[in-house]
Amino acid sequence: MTNKEKLTIQLLREELDLLDKSVRTLKLSVSKCMQIGRKEEYSFEEMESFDSLTSKFGRTSDLYTQKVIRTIWILLHEPFIPFIDLLNQSEKMKLINSADQLLEVRDLRNQITHEYIPEAITGLVPEVIEKCDHLLANINTTLEFVKQRNW
């Protein structure tokens, strides 16, 4: 193993540690927002909880897709390719469960990022909760992939 590979494995481990922390806080936010449920009006604290959930969802998905998967790609000695191609190839390699699911996660993350009306976030929360299940399932598949390679 080269020094560069050792450094890349170390980077992957650091990213996986950050991802683990991010996933734990995301799960707590999902649980909290599920308890709030749907209402006609939300308190300021409830709106903050929704904002926190969407922020954690975006951060977790970015860390996973833009850091962890890309670092694994480097360790596999694969060439840089566009995101959609990366996901399709990752699905074939069983690095992820579903390219389509992660594209939906990415689209939702982009929608959240560009949503400027705070009240619109409440409409996105049910979809965020649903897509969290997809995101977490794909993360678990990737963790198994990494574990099998003793990285």
Secondary structure, 3 states (H helix, E strand, C coil): CCHHHHHHHHHHHHHHHHHHHHHHHHHHHHHHHHHHCCCCCCCHHHHHHHHHHHHHHHHHHHHHHHHHHHHHHHHCCCCCCCHHHHHHHHHHCCCCCCHHHHHHHHHHHHHHHCCCCHHHHHHHHHHHHHHHHHHHHHHHHHHHHHHHCCC
